[in-house]
Amino acid sequence: MKIIYKYKLGQHPAVIEMPVGAKVLHVDAQHGHLMLWAEVDEDPHAPTEERTFLIIGTGFSFPEELKKEFIGTVLQGYLVWHIFEKKE
């Protein structure tokens, strides 16, 4: 069985402990916080892993060689955040 969990994206970079194989579904702002929703294995004993998410604002620079995968863009008032998952 699967279940959808919600994770708060804190400071950049956001490191989140998630079940192995979690599938990121969506990012958005909720109650003033950046949040991420993922489909995960419902088994509470499933192995976990740390995943790193980058929060990059429009107009902010980042290294060109950074390996990353785009997750989504979040509009938060006058701020625009672009969320990427860091890849090794």
N, C-alpha and C positions, 0 to 999 in steps of 0.2 A: 504494500500500500504506500501511497505517497501523501504528502501533506505540504501546505504552503506555510513557510515561516517568514517572518519580517525581521530584518536586522537594521539597526541604526548605524549609519555611516558617521563616525565621529570625525576626528581630525584627519588631515591628509598626511600620509597615506592611512587609510582605514584597514586594519588587519582584523579579519573576522574568522572565527572558528566555525566551520560549517561541516555537515556530513559530506563524506567523499561522494563525488558525483552530483552534488547539488547543481541545479540548473537555474541560473538567474533569469527571472521573468520580467522585472520592471524596477525602475528607480524613480523616485518622486519625492516631493517635500510633503511632510505631514506634521501638523502642529509645530511648524518652525524648524523641523529637523529633516536632514536628508535621510531617506530610508531606502532599503533594498528588499525586494521580495524574491524568494527562491523556492522552487519545488524541490523537496528533499525526501529521503527515505523516512518513513514513519517510525522505523525501528529505533527506539531510544538507545540501543546499544551499538548502533552503526558506527563504524570508525569515522573520525573527523580529521580535518586538515585545516591549516591556516591559509586563507586566501587574502590577497592584498588588492585593494581598490584605490585608484588614484582619483582625486577630486581636483579638477583643473578648471579654473575660471576663465571665461572669455578674456583674451588679452594677456593671459599669463603664459610665460615661456616654459618649455620643458625640453629635455634632451631629445634630439632627433632620433638617436639610436635606441631609445627606450622601447622595449618590447611590450606591447600592450594590445588589448582587445577592447573596442568601443562597446559600452553597455547601454548608455543613453544620456540624454540631456535633461536637466532639471531647471525649470524657471522658478526662482524663489525671490519674489518681489522684483527689484531691479537687478538682481544678480542672476547670472546664467552659469550653471555648473555642468561640466562634461565629465561623465564617470567612465573610467576605463578599468579593466582588470589587468594587473601587472602579470606578464608572462615571463617565465625564465628562459 
